[in-house]
Amino acid sequence: MSSCLAGWLTNPKRFWIIGIVMLASAVFITYFPSLSAGLYRDDWQYLERMGRKSLFDYLSSVWDPRAQAAWYRPAQGTFGLIEYTLFHSNFVGYHVVQVALHLINGFLLFAIIQRVSRNWRLGILSAIVYAELPAYSLSVIWFTVADPFSGMFYLAAVLFWIIYLQNGSRFAPLPTYVAFILLLLSKETGITLPVVLVLVDLWLLRAKFDLKEFARRYIPFGIVLLPYLFVQWSIQARGWYTHGTGYGLGPHVITNLIRYFGILAFPWAEDTLLNRIALVIALLLLIWVTISKRTWLLVFLGLFALFNIAPVIGFTANYFQTRFLYLPAVATAVAFALLFERGLTWFARRKWYGGFASIVLGGLVVASGLGVGEASASFAEMSRKERVVFRDISLRHPTFPPDTFLYFIVPHGFYMEYVSGMFFLRYGSGVNMRISNEGRPAGLRDHNQSYVYYFDNTGRPIEAAVDKNARTQTSLALPISFVEPLRLEGYEVTRTQVKRGESLVLLLYWRAQHRIAKDYTLFAHLVDQHGEIVAGYDSQPKQASFPTSLWQPNEFVVDSIIMPIPSDAPIDTNYRLELGLYALATMERLGIPDSTGRAITDTFVIEPFSVEE
């Protein structure tokens, strides 16, 4: 094997088929651990959306720009539907497709480099190095990441453009235009492709500039871009990325740029001193080669990376992700391959260099494979942790009756909507799930069977089955307004009969009518017929994670009361729940006014409740 590799490195025309086989083998060996990595976060929601909707509704939801809240990627959404039809809940199939897309991109890069340089070895080296780089491996492991899919259209467009420029034909640019359209419909970062194609035209292939010919080539890109940019603007003007992630210009743009290029300079580490040192060395090497060799090739690679990084450097530091380097890493791979090729040229007459080069290349592949393997293991562990809640509940309920509703009480800002996809893939469309952060009433009695879940100190879900026949009443008519701009609009209880040692679970639906200056604490007392407090609850809203001073005007907030019932609580059927609000600093209770605005009480009552053995 070593002699075969050394022979290929010194005589690539004879062994180019071996190079292709090496590329395919390296990709599948390196990413084999990812096949069992499981699904993560967006994956579950992605599959649930495809499974719950009809074909027409789903295609409408991905192709209609008005239905988008984050991006416009209908080609990716349509491709995902094809995958879902084939694999359903078999996640291995999705990972196989993602790895296959990555391999295709390796072949496309090989074809591009070979076409430009007429050097088989340089093409294969570039493809192997690129396919193995660990920096962006999450893009391949995480199957809902669009980069391998969109990258295929990007690299195909570059290859078709090079063939067109080299061969020339009136209809030759059509494949590039088609690939460009599919690229834009796969990921919005594809808007930088026309600039890269201009650089390929004028710098890489050194085509003679002719204004008329130049306009004829590139005006079609502008015709496609204008309506696309309008669609993207209409989405991003109201979209989550621009409003939810702090996307925009600022000092973080330069910081992100330095961090991303540092990883590209040394893609086997992330945000370390090695990355910064490698970046300085890379910049010095670029300057030296450009000046001394009078070649702009490394500058072209740097600009290629820059144009593909540019769309994501506007994200703030907490959204810095190396998976965004999937396409920019092409520049790193080609630069390393050029360095390797230069060494082969310098030491061509040294018999030992073929063996030495094969060891270096093999070591590079092994090191990269270990990095990808570590990323796969980390991804698999995250996937396992996310399934803990689902696993505990599914073990308790092998089946659920039709129209079952699962409601999870979570702290403010807690994200677990993805669990709904797990329940869908396991139980089908007859089970629905929501969390308390969605800003709307639960509707516990709108379903055949409902369960409310809250979490203990270890993070395990505690189940409270909902009694559909439970009925309560309040001492004051709803909605109940306080002297501060706070209003209780409604509530729901899981059941009115609670056993000793279990918990009374109650959902409260609040609305902030205006800004609230103070932080108020909710109190709830379970009182027996003699006026004795048997159990109590005191906490700021949402388990102290969302103080009232942070509530926005007109915001709807779902709060919860989880009140443990003592094991020695008297058995009785005549309990009531007294509730109110107070300022913790002064212990002053918040009044409830009458129609004239005069505070008449500071407590309201929900009843009846009973405690059972």
Buried (B, 14 or more C-beta within 10 A) or exposed (E): EEEEBBBBBBEBEEBBEBBBEBBBEBBBBBBBBBBEBBBBBBBBBBBBBBBBBEEEEBBEBBBEEEEBEEBBBBBBBBBBBEBBEEBEBEBEBBBBBBBBBBBBBBBBBBBBBBBBBEBBBBBBBBBBBBBBBBBBBBBBBBBBBBBBBBBBBBBBBBBBBBBBBEEEEEEBBEBBBBBBBBBBBBBBBBBBBBBBBBBBBBBBBEBEEEEEEBEEBBEBBEEBBEEBEEBBEBBBEEBBBBEEBBBEEEEBBEBBBBBBBBBBBBBBBBEEEBBBEBBEEBEEBBEEBBEEEEEBBBBBBBBBBBBBBBBBBBBBEEBBBBBBBBBBBBBBBBBBBBEBBEBBEEBEEEEEBBBBBBEBBBEBBEEBBEBBBEBBEBBBEBBEEBBEBBEBBBEEBEEBEEBBBBBBBBEBEBEBBBBBBBBBBBBEEBBBBBBBBEEEBBEBEEBEBBBBBBBEEEEEBBBBEBBEEBEBEBBBEEEBBBEBBBBBBBBBBBBBEBBBEBBBBBBBBBBBBEEBEBBBBBBBBBBBEEEEEBBEBEBBBBBEBBBBEBBEEEEBBBBBBBBBBEEEBEEBEEBBBBBBBBBEEEEEBBBBEEEEEEEEBBBBBBBBBBBEE
